[in-house]
Amino acid sequence: MIELHHLTKRYGDKLAVDDLSFRIPEGVVTGFLGPNGAGKSTTMRMILDLDRPTSGEVTIGGRHYSGIQDPLRRIGALLEAKAVHPGRTAYDHLLWLAQSNRVPRARVDEVLDLVGLTAVARKRARGFSLGMGQRLGIASALLADPQTLMFDEPVNGLDPEGILWIRNLMKRLAAEGRTVFVSSHLMSEMALTADHLVVIGRGRLLADLPMAEFIKRNSRSSVRLRTPHQEQLLHALHGAGLTAEAGPDGSWEVVDGDPVVLGDLAAAHGVTLHELSPQQASLEEAFMQMTASSVEYHMGAGAAPEQPPPAWGADWDGRKSGKES
């Protein structure tokens, strides 16, 4: 378990993390979300003592990172995939980590196989694609079989097979009772992976909730209706004190509607329905709703960039994206 207690970090006049307190429990995948500049990377670096807090503290299993004698056995982390000497092979990179942390040499081959790098184990890291670098970083985090794992943008650069693999891996690790903490801008993937969410904005805690509850609290629910008898449907809805919004395909959407009530209402008025479907709110919608006032960098109105802006999960932190090969 990781616990943050009133964590604050200043860089001169810049308040990067502001009195942040939350706990990351065992047995679930905890997602870490926030707009650019929210303080996510700074927070993760302070967990590992890479940055010193201005005030407050972080403990891992009840101890500060600097006080852990065998840190790689306690917490494995991927913060920067390219933090590898370019002249070292994948095997040698993992071997020196293993030897410096009293990890058996055989474990190097195990994790190389686990992340799918056995075939390129003797190749130098300078020739690795972003996806291969991600896999090597994940192998480093897993090397000492730690109880706690922390990943920053782990799917960046991975192909669809790699994304599915890391998703299933994180779920399996959490199911084994480990602490799994993952930051990502890829909302669709986070929705499939995380059980619990911690959301920050401008360095402050905005939410600390189970995934389903977060979406429910920060987005609207609706029911989609399609019928060849549109006037009759609208008359029935009006009579029941309900309003509907027109969809682009001839459908109607009733916000905060109850599918059972709407189905019974249509039947009572002899309205044939071709569709009656509750609309599931997305994590992206809920996230955008919650963090609207916490976004530090906005696209200007009417702006027309020369290239399309990156989607969530792309290069929001200035790191070069690329496909896995």
N, C-alpha and C positions, 0 to 999 in steps of 0.2 A: 504494500500500500504506500502511496505517495500522499503526503499532506503538506499543504501550503498554509502558512499562518501569517496573515497581514503582510504579504510580500510586496515590497515597493522598490522600484528602481528608477533612479534619475540619471540622465546624462546631461550635466549642466542644467539648463533651463527646461530641458525636455523630460517630462514625466512619462516614462515608457510603460511602467507597471504601477498601478495605484491601489495599494491596500488589498491585495488579492488573497482570498482565503477559500480553499475548497479541498476536497479529498478525492483521490482516485482509487477506488476500491479494487479488490481482487475479484476475479471470476467473471468480469464483463469487459467488453471493448468500450472504452471511453473516448469519444470523439472530442477534439479540441478545435473550436471554430472561432473565427473573428475576421473582420475586414482587414485589408492592408493597414499596417501601422497599429494594429490592436495590441501588440505586445506578446504575441504567441511565441515567436522565436526567442525573445528575451527571457520569457518565463521558462521555456524548455532549457535554455542555457543555464539559468540559475539553478534549476533542479540538479544539474550535473556539475555545479560549481565552476562553470566556465565563465560566468559573470557573477560578481559579488553583489548581493542585494544591498541597497541603501539602508533598508530596515526590513524586519521580518525574517522568517526562516522557512526552509524546506527540509522535510525529513523523508527518508526512504526506509520503510520498515522500522520507523522510530529512531533512525540515526541520520546524521548529516552525511552527505556523500563523502566529504573529506575525511570522515572518521571511519569509513568502511575499508577494512584491510584488503579485501578481495573484491573490488568494485565490479569487475567484469562478470563475476559470478552472481552478483546481486542485481545488477541492472545492465541491460544491453540497449544501446541507442543508435539510431540512424538519424543524424541531424543534417549531414551533408554528404551526399553519395560520392563526390569527387575528392573527399578528404583521404586520399590514398597517394603514396609516392608513385609517380607515373612510371618510374623505372622498375618497380617491383611487379612480379607476377602475382596473380590472384592467390596462388598457393603460398608464396613467400609472405605476402601481406598477412594472411591468416596465421601462418606458422609463427611469425614473430609475436603476434598477439597471444597465441597459445602458449608459447614458451615463457613470455613475460608474466603470464597469469597462471602458470602451473596447470595448464589444460593439456590433456594427453594429445599427442600428435595425431592419433587416429581420428580425433574429432574434426580435424581440418578436412579430411576427405568426406566425413559425414555431412558437414554443412555445405560443402561444395556440391555434393550430390543433391542435397535438399533444395538448394536454390537453382539448380540446373546449370552450374558452371563447370562441371567436371571436364567437359570437352575443351574448355579454354583455360584450364587451371594454370598452365605453364605460359600463358600469354601475358605480356606486360600491360599494366592498367592504362597506359597512355593510348592504347588502341581500342579501349572499350567504348561502346556506345553508352548513352545515358542510361538506357535500360539495364545493360550489363553492370554498369557502375552501381545502380540501385540494388541489384541482386547481390553484389559483393558487399555492399554496406549492410544489407539484411543478414548476410552470412556472418559478418563481424558481430552484429548485435546478438545473434543466436549462438555464437561460438561456445561460450561457457555455460550454456543452458540456464540462463538466469531466471529468477522468479518474476522480475519486473522488466517490461520492454516498452520502449518509447520510440515512436517513428514520426518523423516530420516529412510529409509529402511522400509516402512510400510508393505510390503508384505512378509518380512522375516518370515518364519515359517508357513505362511498361506497355507491352502489347496486350490485346484482350485476354490471351491465355495467362499472361503474367499477372494481370489485374485480378482475374478469378483466383489464381493461385495464392496471392498475398491476402486476399479477402478471406479465403478459407483457412489459411494459416493463422491469421489473427484470431479468428473465431475459435479455432481448435486450441490455441494457446490459452485463451480466456476460459474455455471449457475445462481446461486442466487446472484451473484455479489460479492462474497467473494474473498479474496486473498488466493490462495492455492499454497504452495511452497513445493516440494517433491524431496528428494534425493533418488536415487536408483542405484544399479549396474545391475539390471535386465533390459537389453536393450529392449527385446521384450515387456515387460510390459510398460516400459516408452514410447515406440513408440505408444502404444494404449491409453495411458492416457494423456500425456502432449500435450499442444497446443504450448508452447513456451519453449525454452531451454536456460539455462545459463550453459556454459561449462568453467571450469577452469583447469589449469595445472600448477603445481609447484607454486601455490598461485596466479597466474595471470589470468586475464580474457582472454579466447580464443575465445568465441563466445557468442552472445546475440541475438538470432534469432528465428523466428517462426520455428516449427519443420520441415515443408516441405522445407523451404529455407535452413535450416541447412543441410539436407540430400542432396539436390540438389547441394550445393556448395562443399560438401566434399566427394562425391562419383561419380563414373562414371555411365552413363546410357547406356543401350545396348538393342539390339533386338535379340531375339532367333529365329532361322530359322531351320526347318527340311524339307527335301525333298528327294525323291528317286532319284533325278537327281543332285547329288552333283557336278559333274564336270561342268555341265552347269551353276549351280548356282555360283560356284567360278569364272568361266569365265566371267559371267555377272557382278559380283561384281568387279573383277579386271578391266574390261573395264570401269567401272564407277569410278575408283579410290578408291574403298573401300576395306578394308581388313577384314577378318573374322578369329576368333579363334575357333578351333575345340573343341567341348564339348565331354564328356565321353560317351554320348549315341547316337553319330552320328549327333548331332545337330551342328549348327554353330552360333556364337555370333558376331554381328557387333556392335562395341563400338560406342556410340554416333550416332547410326543410326536412321533414321526417318522411322517408320513403313509404312507410306503412300508411301514414295519414294521407299522403298524396295519391297513393294507389287506390285507397278507399274512396277518396274524393272524386277521382276520375270515374270510378265504377258507378258511383251514385248519380253522376250526371251523364252516364252513357258515353263517355269519352274513351275511344279506343287509343291505347298507348302502344307505340312501337318501341319505346325505350323508357325505362324508369331505372336510373342508375345513380347511386351515390357517388359523388366525385371526391376522390382521395386527395387531400391537400398534400403538397410536396414539401420536402425539407427546404428546398431552395426558396419557395414562397415564404415559409415561416421565418427562415433566416433573414431574408431581405426585409421583411416586415419589422423584425426585432431590431436589426442593426441599422435601419435607415438613418437614424440621427447620429450614428457612430462612425460613419464612413469618412475617412480622412481625404481620400482622393476621388473626386467625381468626374465623370465624363461631361464635358460642357454640352449644353443644350444645342442640338443641331450640329454637333461636331461630326465631321466626316473624315476619319483617319484614313491614311493611305492604305493601310491594311486593316482587316477586321480586328476588333479588340479580342483578347484571349478569353475563352470561356472559363468558367470556374474550374479550377484544376490545372489551368495552363500557367504561363510564366508570370504570375502576379508579383513574385518577389525578386524579379530581375534575373532569375536563373534560366539558362538556356534550355529550352525543351527540345526533345528529340525522340524519334521512334526507336524502339528496341530492335536490335538485329540479332 
